[in-house]
Amino acid sequence: MAVEPAWEELLGSKDWEGLVDPLNLSLRKLILRCGNFCQGTYDAFDNDEFSKYAGSSRYGKKSFFQKVKLESASDYQVQSFLYATAEVSFAQAIFLHSLSHDSWDRESNWIGYIAVTTDEVSQALGRREIYIAWRGTIRGYEWVNDLVDGLEPIDELLHKETSEEVDEKVPKVMGGWLKLYVSSNPDSSFTKFSARTQLRSKIQELRNQYKDEKMSIIVTGHSLGGSLATLSAFDLVENGITDIPVAAVVFCCPHVGEQNFVDRVKKYPNLKVLHIKNEQDLIPKYPLEILGYRSLGTKLELDNNKSPNLKVSTNPLDWHNLEALLHTAAGWNGVKQAFELKVQRSLALVNKSSGILKDENLIPSSWWVVENKGMILDEKGEWILAPADAEDVPQPEVISSDKLP
């Protein structure tokens, strides 16, 4: 009987050696959990152009996991929401306007959350798990930043002592994703502080709160969210968190930076990156290596075509779909072995935002929608957009000056 790996190994202390092929059951469950956390950022995002709160989470922190139907929702509690804005030049704004008339694209948008295990679960695990989940690309300005920026130095992320190195050794990453992470908007109550400052101040608060417990930090994200997860995990470790295991578990992640960035990440023994992707997906090949970008972390490459339940699609969006990838992860047994589910996972989840399931499964496509698109019948017999529950009304996170990193 195989020996169960220690939790540190599941977070990459040995670079997942012997756990990826064949895929260890405990690691498989961790991957699916992280994927579910990422999927929650899509399921909760309010992208309705007529909504008063477009660009926010539909659900408040208290009942977030219950409302996105997370498995074992009661085991976790959202501690903080993360919001991001971006510096968009005049030329980029013109390009954005040509794509859409969405007047909310220049607003500050909800980009993820920080959650922790409950006291009961933490006691059973013997440690407090902190999860940071980043959302993938949805809003127009995010596509602009994905498409038009090149490599930029990350001087502002580097620890003061290391930032004095010669310029050619300063790591560089994709500028658009860096902007989303570090930009702020003094006119917005949600992004008065950057996503970076929001994250670092909350993590420091949690470290102080749970200083008498063992802790681990898992940062996760899909697509753009994977890039932000990689950047933020590095930022946390670069700036002082060297005594806690930090793992970035990312899905379908584009290239983040060039070789100097890869080398800097590798300098930290407590920072590990696991990248789960679909063999057909084009996004993890972007931006191209010919432009200087390099891959990062331990790879787990799956093949959606191994599943007998999925269509053989020619649509690149299907190749990049998170739920389809999680379905494949639940049944992946290597390139040479047949697909067989090792973890129970509802097949219908695959079609939440797609139509990738074969028709004989009788699951409608893109079925995850707000009931009646949020319309309700009021007391006068009029159909109106339902007002948000009090606990779901977006509220800016409070960051006091003494908690700033």
C-alpha positions in Angstrom: 0.0 0.0 0.0 1.4 3.4 -1.0 2.4 5.7 1.8 0.2 8.8 2.0 2.4 11.9 1.2 2.9 14.5 3.9 0.9 17.7 3.4 4.2 19.6 2.7 4.8 17.2 -0.2 1.3 17.9 -1.6 2.2 21.5 -1.6 5.4 20.8 -3.6 8.2 20.5 -1.0 9.7 17.8 -3.3 8.5 19.3 -6.5 5.6 16.8 -6.6 8.1 14.0 -7.5 6.2 10.7 -7.8 2.8 12.4 -7.3 2.0 13.5 -10.8 2.5 10.4 -12.8 0.6 8.4 -11.7 -1.6 11.2 -10.2 -1.7 10.7 -6.5 -5.3 10.6 -5.1 -4.7 13.3 -2.4 -3.0 15.6 -4.9 -5.9 15.0 -7.3 -8.4 16.1 -4.6 -6.3 19.2 -3.9 -6.2 20.1 -7.6 -10.0 19.7 -7.8 -10.5 21.8 -4.7 -8.4 24.6 -6.1 -10.2 24.3 -9.4 -13.5 24.7 -7.6 -12.3 27.8 -5.8 -11.3 29.2 -9.2 -14.7 28.3 -10.8 -16.4 30.1 -7.9 -14.9 33.4 -9.2 -16.7 32.9 -12.5 -19.9 31.6 -11.1 -20.3 34.6 -8.7 -19.1 37.3 -11.1 -21.9 39.8 -12.0 -21.3 40.5 -15.7 -24.9 41.7 -16.4 -24.6 45.1 -18.2 -28.0 46.2 -16.7 -27.0 45.2 -13.1 -26.5 48.0 -10.6 -23.5 46.1 -9.3 -21.9 44.9 -12.6 -18.3 44.0 -12.0 -18.8 42.8 -8.5 -19.5 39.5 -6.8 -23.2 38.6 -6.8 -22.7 37.1 -3.3 -21.3 38.4 -0.1 -18.5 36.8 1.9 -20.6 35.1 4.6 -22.6 32.8 2.2 -20.3 32.9 -0.8 -19.4 29.2 -0.8 -22.9 28.1 -0.2 -24.2 30.1 -3.1 -21.7 28.9 -5.6 -22.4 25.4 -4.4 -18.9 24.6 -3.4 -18.3 21.0 -2.2 -17.8 21.1 1.6 -18.8 24.8 1.6 -19.0 24.9 5.4 -15.3 24.0 5.8 -14.2 27.4 4.5 -14.9 31.0 5.1 -14.2 34.0 2.8 -12.2 36.6 4.8 -11.7 39.3 2.2 -12.6 40.2 -1.4 -10.0 41.5 -3.8 -10.6 44.2 -6.3 -8.5 45.4 -9.2 -8.3 48.3 -11.7 -5.9 48.9 -14.5 -4.0 51.8 -16.0 -5.4 52.1 -19.5 -3.8 54.5 -21.9 -5.8 56.8 -24.2 -4.9 54.5 -27.2 -6.0 51.4 -25.2 -9.2 53.1 -24.2 -10.0 53.8 -27.9 -9.4 50.2 -28.7 -11.6 49.1 -25.8 -14.4 51.3 -27.0 -14.2 49.7 -30.4 -14.8 46.3 -28.8 -17.7 47.2 -26.6 -20.0 50.0 -25.3 -19.8 48.4 -21.8 -19.7 51.5 -19.6 -18.6 49.4 -16.6 -15.2 48.3 -18.1 -13.3 51.2 -16.6 -14.7 50.6 -13.1 -12.9 48.7 -10.4 -13.8 45.0 -10.7 -13.9 42.1 -8.3 -11.0 39.9 -9.1 -10.9 37.3 -6.4 -10.9 36.5 -2.7 -9.0 35.2 0.3 -10.5 32.3 2.4 -9.4 30.2 5.3 -10.3 26.8 6.8 -12.7 27.0 9.7 -11.5 26.4 13.3 -12.9 22.9 13.3 -11.3 21.9 10.0 -8.0 23.6 10.9 -7.8 21.6 14.1 -8.4 18.4 12.3 -5.7 19.2 9.7 -3.2 20.4 12.2 -2.8 23.7 10.4 -4.7 26.7 9.1 -5.0 26.7 5.3 -5.2 30.0 3.6 -6.5 30.1 0.0 -6.2 33.0 -2.4 -8.3 32.6 -5.6 -7.9 34.9 -8.6 -10.5 35.3 -11.4 -9.7 34.8 -15.1 -10.4 37.3 -17.9 -14.0 38.5 -18.3 -14.1 42.3 -18.5 -13.1 44.3 -21.5 -10.2 46.3 -20.0 -8.7 42.9 -18.8 -8.7 41.7 -22.5 -6.9 45.0 -23.5 -4.2 44.4 -20.9 -3.9 40.7 -22.0 -3.5 41.7 -25.6 -1.3 44.8 -25.9 1.4 44.9 -23.3 4.9 43.4 -23.4 7.5 42.5 -20.8 8.1 45.0 -18.0 10.5 45.0 -15.0 9.0 44.2 -11.6 11.2 46.6 -9.5 8.2 47.5 -7.3 7.7 43.9 -6.3 11.3 43.2 -5.3 12.5 43.4 -1.8 14.4 46.6 -1.2 17.8 44.9 -0.9 17.3 43.0 -4.1 15.8 45.9 -6.1 19.3 47.5 -6.2 20.6 44.8 -8.6 21.8 45.7 -12.1 19.0 46.4 -14.6 19.6 43.4 -16.8 19.1 41.1 -13.8 15.7 42.6 -12.8 13.0 40.1 -13.6 10.4 41.1 -16.2 6.8 39.9 -16.5 3.9 40.6 -18.8 3.0 44.2 -18.3 -0.7 44.0 -18.5 -1.0 41.5 -15.7 1.4 43.4 -13.6 -0.7 46.6 -14.0 -3.8 44.7 -12.8 -2.0 43.6 -9.7 -0.3 46.9 -8.7 -2.6 49.7 -10.1 -4.9 51.7 -7.9 -7.6 54.3 -8.4 -7.8 57.0 -5.7 -11.3 57.9 -6.9 -12.6 54.4 -6.2 -13.6 53.2 -2.7 -12.9 49.6 -3.9 -9.4 50.2 -5.4 -8.1 53.1 -3.4 -5.4 50.5 -2.7 -4.1 48.1 -5.3 -5.0 44.4 -5.4 -1.4 43.9 -4.3 -1.8 46.1 -1.2 -5.2 44.6 -0.4 -3.7 41.1 -0.5 -0.6 41.7 1.4 -2.3 43.6 4.2 -4.9 40.9 4.7 -2.3 38.1 4.6 -0.3 40.0 7.3 -3.5 40.3 9.3 -4.1 36.6 9.1 -0.6 35.7 10.0 -0.9 37.8 13.1 -4.3 36.3 13.9 -3.1 32.7 13.5 0.5 33.2 14.7 0.2 30.3 17.2 -0.9 27.8 14.5 0.9 26.1 11.6 -0.2 27.7 8.3 0.0 27.1 4.6 -0.9 29.4 1.7 -2.3 28.1 -1.6 -2.7 30.6 -4.4 -4.8 29.5 -7.3 -6.3 30.9 -10.5 -7.3 30.0 -14.1 -6.0 31.7 -17.2 -5.3 35.4 -16.3 -6.0 34.3 -12.7 -3.1 31.8 -13.0 -0.8 34.7 -14.0 -2.0 36.8 -11.0 -1.7 33.7 -8.7 1.9 33.2 -9.8 2.8 36.9 -9.5 1.2 37.3 -6.0 2.6 34.0 -4.7 6.1 35.3 -5.7 5.4 38.7 -4.2 4.4 37.2 -0.8 7.6 35.2 -0.6 9.9 37.8 -2.0 8.6 40.2 0.7 9.0 38.2 3.8 6.9 35.0 3.8 9.7 32.5 3.9 8.6 30.5 6.9 5.3 29.2 5.5 4.8 26.8 2.5 3.4 28.8 -0.4 2.0 26.9 -3.4 0.6 28.3 -6.6 -1.8 25.8 -8.1 -2.6 27.3 -11.5 -4.8 26.2 -14.4 -4.3 26.9 -18.1 -1.8 29.7 -17.2 -0.1 31.8 -19.8 3.6 32.5 -19.7 4.1 35.0 -16.9 7.7 36.2 -17.3 11.2 35.7 -18.8 14.1 33.7 -17.5 15.2 36.1 -14.8 11.7 35.9 -13.3 11.8 32.0 -13.4 15.2 32.1 -11.8 14.0 34.4 -9.0 11.0 32.2 -8.2 13.3 29.1 -8.0 15.4 30.9 -5.3 12.8 30.3 -2.7 12.5 26.7 -1.4 9.1 27.4 0.2 7.6 28.6 -3.1 6.3 26.0 -5.6 4.2 26.2 -8.7 2.1 23.4 -10.1 0.6 24.1 -13.6 -2.4 22.0 -14.8 -3.3 22.4 -18.4 -5.0 20.7 -21.4 -2.8 19.4 -24.2 -4.8 21.2 -26.8 -5.0 24.5 -25.1 -3.2 27.4 -26.8 -3.3 29.9 -24.0 -0.4 28.4 -22.0 1.8 28.8 -25.1 1.1 32.6 -25.0 3.0 35.0 -25.0 5.4 33.2 -27.3 8.8 32.1 -26.1 10.3 33.9 -29.2 9.4 37.1 -27.3 11.5 36.1 -24.3 8.9 34.3 -22.2 9.6 31.1 -20.4 7.5 28.4 -18.7 7.5 28.0 -15.0 6.8 25.2 -12.4 5.9 21.6 -12.4 3.7 20.6 -15.3 0.6 18.3 -15.2 -0.5 18.1 -18.8 -3.9 16.4 -19.3 -5.7 15.5 -22.5 -9.5 16.3 -22.6 -9.8 13.9 -25.6 -9.2 10.9 -23.2 -12.7 11.4 -21.7 -15.4 9.4 -23.4 -17.9 12.1 -22.3 -16.4 15.1 -24.0 -16.8 16.1 -27.7 -13.7 16.3 -29.8 -13.9 20.1 -30.2 -12.3 22.4 -32.6 -13.2 25.4 -30.5 -10.2 27.0 -28.7 -12.5 28.2 -25.9 -13.5 24.6 -25.2 -9.8 23.6 -25.0 -9.4 26.3 -22.4 -12.6 25.6 -20.4 -11.9 25.1 -16.6 -14.8 22.7 -15.9 -13.8 20.4 -18.7 -10.3 20.3 -17.4 -11.4 19.5 -13.9 -13.6 16.7 -15.3 -10.5 15.3 -17.0 -8.4 15.7 -13.9 -11.0 13.6 -11.9 -10.5 10.7 -14.3 -6.9 11.2 -15.5 -4.7 8.1 -15.2 -1.9 9.0 -17.5 -1.3 9.1 -21.2 -1.2 5.3 -21.6 -4.1 4.4 -19.2 -7.8 4.6 -19.9 -9.9 7.4 -18.4 -11.6 6.4 -15.2 -13.1 8.6 -12.5 -11.1 8.4 -9.3 -13.1 11.1 -7.6 -16.8 11.5 -7.8 -17.7 14.6 -9.7 -21.0 15.5 -11.3 -20.7 15.3 -15.1 -23.2 18.2 -15.6 -20.6 20.6 -14.2 -18.8 20.4 -17.5 -21.6 22.3 -19.3 -21.9 25.1 -16.8 -20.6 27.6 -19.3 -20.1 25.4 -22.4 -21.6 22.7 -24.6 -18.7 20.3 -24.5 -20.5 17.3 -23.2 -21.6 14.8 -25.8 -25.3 15.1 -26.6 -26.3 11.7 -25.3 -25.5 13.0 -21.8 -28.7 15.1 -22.1 -27.2 18.1 -20.3 -28.1 21.5 -21.6 -25.2 23.8 -22.5 -24.3 26.9 -20.5 -26.9 26.1 -17.8 -25.3 28.1 -14.9 -27.4 31.3 -15.0 -29.2 33.5 -12.5 -32.9 32.4 -12.3 -34.9 34.4 -14.8 -31.7 36.5 -15.4 -32.4 38.2 -12.1 -35.9 39.4 -12.9 -38.6 39.0 -10.3 -42.3 39.9 -10.1 -42.9 42.8 -7.7 -46.1 43.5 -5.7 -47.5 45.7 -8.5 -47.2 42.9 -11.0 -44.2 44.4 -12.7 -41.1 42.4 -13.7 -38.0 44.1 -12.3 -34.4 43.3 -11.6 -34.2 41.8 -8.1 -32.5 44.0 -5.6 -29.4 42.4 -4.0 -29.8 40.8 -0.6 -28.3 43.1 2.1 -25.4 40.7 2.7 -24.6 40.6 -1.0 -24.4 44.4 -1.6 -20.7 45.1 -2.5 -18.8 46.8 0.3 -15.2 48.2 0.1 -12.7 46.3 2.2 -11.4 48.4 5.1 -7.6 48.8 5.2 -6.3 50.9 8.0 -3.0 52.7 7.7 -1.4 50.7 10.4 -2.1 47.5 8.4 -0.4 48.7 5.2 2.6 46.5 4.2 
